[in-house]
Amino acid sequence: MFTLAHELAHIWLGQSALSNVQAMSAPDQEVERWCNRVAAEVLVPMAALRREYELRASVEETTQRLARYFKVSSLVILRRLHDAEILSHDEASQAYADEQERFQGLPKSSGGSFYLTQAARVSKRFARALIMSTLEGQTLHRDAFRLLGFSKLATFRQLGRNLGVGA
């Protein structure tokens, strides 16, 4: 989300982040800092952060709660707490390092099931209807594959089985 807001700030500014890209060129640091400040304010407005901050909770509890509330990473919250001068530079640096270490200790995601994700992406109802229409000969396989985002018959059949449609 932060990257998206940052790139949106570039658009608002009317400057591409990719303009004048050459191997030895350095990006305009002031523009990057401005885009970072805009992205931070869009995602975690300072007034809302101050309103939601609770002095009595630990830094870790506060960070996790605010990350859920603002729907951003805990690292963004730590940065904003530093910007708000709630955390000193040393406190923010230590909390940031602790949080990165915690991330390293989290188990890696398996990535989930392609078939469940695919059905959810296009909606199960749509995927079922499209598979049934294709099996009944009303829709070409080529068109179904394009609408579902894959190109193999085996994938089509497996998706159908996962959705309870005989394929």
N, C-alpha and C positions, 0 to 999 in steps of 0.2 A: 504494500500500500504506500509505503514511504517513497519508493522509486516512482510509482505512478504519479503521486502528488508532486514530486520533484520535477518530473518531465512535464507535467501540466504547467508548472510555474515557468518553465522555459517557454512554453507556448504563449502564456500570458505576457511574458516579457517580449515576445516576438523574436526570440533568438533560438536557433536550433542548438542543441547540445552537441550536435555533430558537425557544426559548420567549421570550415577551415581545418579539418582534421589532417594532420601530417605527422609523420613519425616523431619529429623533434618538437612539435608545437605543444605548448602547455595550455590547458583550458584557462579561461579568464576566472581566476580564483574568486573574485568579488561576485561574479554572476553565480558561480556554484554555491557560494555561501548564502547569497540572497535566495536562491531556489531552495536550499536546505531550510532556511528560516521560514519561508512560505509553506513548504511541505509540513514542517513541524507545527506551525500555527493552524493549518487546515485540519490536520489529523488530531492534534491535541492542543486546542486553544488554551492559552495561558490562564485566562479567567476561569475556565472550566476546571483546569488542573488544580488551581489554587482552591476552588470551591470543593472539589472532591478529595483533596489531600487530607489525611488524618494524621495528626502529629503523634498519637499514642501507639500506632502500629509500627512494627519493624519495617526496615527498608524493603526486605524481601516480600513481606505480606502486602505492603503498600504497592510495590511494583507490580506484583501479580494481579492484584485487584484492579489497579488502574489500567493495566494492559487489557484485561477483559472488558472493562468499562468502555475504553476508547477503541477497542478492537485493533490494537497495534501490538508490536512486539515489546517485550519487557525492556529491550535495549533502547527503543525509542522513548519509553517512559523515563528510564534512567537519565537519558540526555535532557529531557524536558525538565526533570527535577533539578538537574544541574543548572539549566538555563534560568529556572525560577529562583535560583539561589537557595533552594531547600537543602540541596546536598552540596558540600564543598567539592572542589576539584578532586581532592584525595578520596573523599567518600564515594563520589561518583565513579572514579577510576577503579577503586577496589570492588564496588558493587558490579560494575561492568565486567571486570575480570572474573568475578565469582559467577556471574550469569553465563558468560561464555563457557566457563568450565562445566557448569550444570548442563548446558546444551550438548557438550561433548559426551557427557555421561548418559544421555538419553538413548534408548534403543532406536536403531534405524527402522524406518517404516518399510514394510514389504511392498508398498505401493498399491496395495489393494487388488481387487479383482477387476480386470479390464471389462468384463461383461457387465458387472454391476455398475461400474462407473459409466460405461457407454450408454446403458439403458437409462440411467439417471440424467445423463447429459442431454439426451434428446427427448426424454420422458418415456417412461415404460409404456404408457398408453400409445404414444405415437409409434414406438419401436414395434410393439405387438401388432398394431394395425398395419404397419408397413410390411412386416414379415408375412402376415396373413394375406395381404393384398398381392404380394409377390408370389406366394405359394399358389394362390388361386389364379395366377396368370394375368392379373389386372395391372401389375406394375412390373417393369423390366428389372431383372437383377442388377443391371448396370445402374439404373436410377436409384434403386434401393441402396446399393453399396455407396453411391455418392452421398445420399441423404444421411446414411448412418456413419459415414467417415471411414470406411475400410474397403478392401478390394478382394478379399479371399472368400470363396464359397464356404470353406470350413469355418471361418469366423462367423459368417451369416448363420450357418446351421447351429453352431454352438450358442450364439446369442438367442436364437429361437428356442433351443432347448432350455436355456436358463430362464426364459420368460414364459415357459409352459406352452409354447407354440410348436407343434410338430414340424420340424424342419429337416 
